[in-house]
Amino acid sequence: MATKKLQIPSLGLGTNKVGGHNLFDNLKDEDGYAVVRKALDSGIELLDTAYMYGKGRSEEIIGDVIQDYDRSKIIIATKAAQDPNNNLELNNSPEFLKQSVDDALKRLKTDYIDIFYIHFPDEATPKYEAVAALNELKQAGKIRAIGVSNFSLDQIKEANRDGLVDIVEDNYSLVHRDAEKTLLPYLKEQNIAFVPYFPLASGLLTGKYSLSDHDKFKQFSDGEFKSIMDALDEVKVIGKKHDATVAQTILAWYIADPDISTVIPGARLEKQVVSNAGSMKVQLSQAEFDKINSLFEGF
């Protein structure tokens, strides 16, 4: 799916585990470098990062790696809102966002950013003023698309007052489907692209867990967790027909969904990137797509 001005590939790489030492324990930079290289070598063209992934470290690693690749074939998305000069307080002011773009460009070692998101809304800044500042940078060629992330529907509408928002990123998966009712009708009406994060629900939808692991996912009741496990058993059957894992089959479902512009699973290790890339080869039939949809429609 295209935004108003930008074509987006169907699968990207979420890079919070690339340099995100403040978010995850025991990350190694060498693994981060390897993951980004493996993604680009595997045909994954979109890299989704943020200042808060290692307070700029993820951007620096990506900036180093892309020097060895054709920049014109890579889509880089990054985000900012946490102010490093004010205890990481959220800041959407025009001045802060303009400085954040300039700082990100330096870390990424590039002269433009394909998608720049306001990572989280602050309480003070009128959202259309924040977006207007980003539009100035878009006109100057520093960014190519304007995004917002973790915004409520009302905040998205305020941000899009002048029709300048290109893309929205928010939490969405087969077991967290609120956006279908709260956000998607408006986004489709406005031709705004939608990118879900946590598409594999922090590993829950990879098929590696069983009923005995419920304590890791306490946000779900006993009944909900059992229904998820039962549904994943059926997804496994569908996956076998395509020689695909559960995770690849789930990712293929998002890729096939016309309401989703791109899906951005993360990866800590190269082998996870290779597995994720394999989902691009899984072509679900309409019946299989509908079956998976129905298995999780209660969420």
Number of C-alpha atoms within 10 A of each C-alpha: 17 15 17 15 9 16 12 19 18 21 24 27 26 22 26 26 25 32 29 26 19 14 13 14 9 7 17 15 17 12 17 25 19 17 26 27 19 19 22 21 12 15 16 25 20 24 23 23 28 25 25 25 22 20 19 19 23 29 32 20 22 25 19 14 18 18 12 9 12 8 13 8 11 18 19 25 23 26 24 27 24 23 17 14 7 9 8 12 12 19 24 27 18 19 11 17 24 18 12 20 22 17 14 25 20 15 19 25 18 16 12 22 21 22 23 32 27 28 24 17 22 17 10 10 13 16 24 20 17 21 28 19 17 27 19 14 21 19 10 11 14 22 22 21 24 23 27 27 24 16 21 15 15 11 16 22 18 17 22 19 15 12 14 18 28 25 24 23 20 18 16 20 21 22 19 16 15 14 17 12 9 13 18 19 12 15 20 12 8 15 16 24 24 27 22 21 21 19 25 23 17 12 14 22 25 19 19 11 14 14 13 7 12 17 10 10 12 10 10 14 11 12 8 14 20 15 16 23 18 14 18 25 14 15 23 20 15 20 21 12 10 15 13 21 21 23 26 24 32 27 27 25 23 22 22 20 12 10 18 18 25 26 25 23 26 25 23 21 20 18 12 16 24 18 16 26 23 19 23 18 12 21 15 19 11 9 9 16 19 12 16 20 14 12 17 17 12 13 12
